[in-house]
Amino acid sequence: MSATPWQIGDVPGPKQAHILRPEVFPKIVKTLKRPLIVVGSRKEVSEDKDIANNIVIMAKSMNSPLVVSPSVFKNFMKFKDVKVVCMGIEDLVNHLKEKEWKGFDDKGNYDSILFVGGVYYFQSQMLSTLKHFAPHLKTFSMDRFYHPNAEFSFENMSEVRWVQEFRGMVETIKSSSVS
């Protein structure tokens, strides 16, 4: 199954993202050993406090730190029970390319990177960089736009559908981490 990139000028080459259905992702979560959630500055994250809350719930349930773009960091400062790092995404990607990087906790690099709320054209370039220069990482795009440069990506969705799917996925991840 394939999808069309949200911006049709995004030409990823022969290796394109597998479509990830939100209802399947909670099963994949169980296989991730050191996930890292990266939060961009799209409108959904900067204006919808419920989305920020759901991202934090997902991070806590997955035992993942959050790397948050400086422009939306204020939305995440109030959360004390999850590690939140304010960092430019391009700086983070440069660290992630280094297999020997120790991460934010000095326990080693991460095995999977989940992007959510990124500006499409910028996130596409960050995913392309990781695809070509960090093959040791699995990349996931949890946005409402298909990102062919990720390893796994949601298909293109309306904002309303994405919010529903994202909330349902987070609720499933939360309930399965409790058991």
WOLIN-V215603 format. One record per pair of residues at least 24 apart in sequence whose ideal C-beta (glycine too) atoms are under 8 Angstrom apart, sorted by the first residue. I is the first residue (numbers start at 1). J is the second residue. D is the distance in whole Angstrom. If there is no record, write none. Layout:
# WOLIN-V215603
I_J_D / I_J_D
This chain:
# WOLIN-V215603
3_146_4 / 3_148_8 / 3_153_8 / 3_155_5 / 3_156_6 / 4_146_7 / 4_156_7 / 5_124_8 / 5_145_8 / 5_146_6 / 5_147_7 / 5_148_5 / 6_120_6 / 6_145_4 / 6_146_6 / 6_147_8 / 6_156_5 / 7_120_6 / 7_121_7 / 7_124_8 / 10_121_8 / 10_124_5 / 10_148_6 / 10_149_8 / 12_128_7 / 12_131_8 / 12_148_4 / 12_149_5 / 15_131_7 / 16_148_4 / 16_149_8 / 17_141_7 / 17_146_7 / 17_147_6 / 17_148_5 / 17_149_7 / 17_150_4 / 17_151_6 / 17_152_6 / 17_153_4 / 18_151_7 / 18_152_5 / 18_153_8 / 19_146_7 / 19_152_8 / 19_153_7 / 19_154_7 / 19_155_5 / 20_140_7 / 20_141_8 / 20_152_4 / 20_153_6 / 20_154_6 / 21_154_8 / 22_154_7 / 22_165_4 / 22_166_7 / 22_168_7 / 22_169_4 / 23_168_7 / 23_169_7 / 23_172_7 / 25_140_8 / 25_142_8 / 25_169_6 / 25_173_8 / 26_169_6 / 26_172_4 / 26_173_5 / 26_176_6 / 28_152_8 / 29_61_8 / 29_62_6 / 29_173_6 / 29_176_8 / 29_177_8 / 30_176_8 / 32_62_7 / 32_111_6 / 32_112_5 / 32_138_8 / 33_111_5 / 34_103_7 / 34_107_7 / 34_108_7 / 34_109_7 / 34_110_5 / 34_111_5 / 34_112_7 / 35_62_5 / 35_63_8 / 35_64_4 / 35_110_6 / 35_111_7 / 35_112_5 / 35_113_8 / 35_114_6 / 36_64_6 / 36_65_6 / 36_67_7 / 36_103_8 / 36_110_4 / 36_112_7 / 36_113_5 / 36_114_7 / 37_62_7 / 37_64_5 / 37_65_7 / 37_66_5 / 37_67_7 / 37_114_5 / 37_116_7 / 38_66_8 / 38_67_5 / 38_89_6 / 38_92_7 / 38_113_6 / 38_114_7 / 38_115_5 / 38_116_7 / 38_118_7 / 39_66_6 / 39_67_7 / 39_68_5 / 39_69_6 / 39_72_6 / 39_76_7 / 39_116_6 / 39_117_5 / 40_69_5 / 40_72_8 / 40_89_7 / 40_115_7 / 40_116_7 / 40_117_4 / 40_118_3 / 40_119_6 / 40_122_8 / 40_123_6 / 41_69_4 / 41_71_4 / 41_72_5 / 41_117_7 / 41_118_8 / 41_119_6 / 42_117_4 / 42_118_6 / 42_119_6 / 42_143_7 / 44_117_6 / 44_144_8 / 44_159_7 / 44_162_8 / 44_163_7 / 45_72_5 / 45_75_7 / 45_116_7 / 45_117_4 / 46_71_7 / 46_72_5 / 46_75_7 / 48_163_7 / 49_75_7 / 50_167_8 / 51_117_7 / 51_163_7 / 51_166_7 / 52_76_6 / 54_166_6 / 54_167_6 / 54_170_5 / 55_116_6 / 55_117_8 / 55_170_8 / 56_82_5 / 57_170_5 / 57_173_8 / 57_174_5 / 58_169_8 / 58_170_5 / 58_173_6 / 58_174_8 / 61_170_8 / 61_173_5 / 61_174_5 / 61_176_8 / 61_177_4 / 62_173_7 / 62_177_7 / 64_114_8 / 65_104_5 / 65_105_7 / 67_92_5 / 67_104_8 / 72_117_7 / 89_118_7 / 89_122_7 / 89_123_8 / 89_126_6 / 90_126_7 / 93_126_5 / 93_129_5 / 93_130_6 / 96_130_6 / 96_134_5 / 96_137_6 / 97_129_7 / 97_130_7 / 97_133_5 / 97_134_5 / 99_134_8 / 99_136_5 / 109_136_7 / 109_137_8 / 110_137_7 / 111_136_8 / 111_137_7 / 111_138_7 / 112_137_7 / 112_138_4 / 112_139_7 / 112_140_7 / 113_137_6 / 113_138_7 / 113_139_5 / 113_140_7 / 114_140_5 / 114_142_6 / 115_139_7 / 115_140_7 / 115_141_5 / 115_142_7 / 115_143_7 / 115_147_8 / 115_150_7 / 116_141_8 / 116_142_4 / 116_143_6 / 116_166_8 / 117_143_7 / 118_143_6 / 120_145_6 / 120_147_8 / 123_147_7 / 124_149_6 / 142_166_7
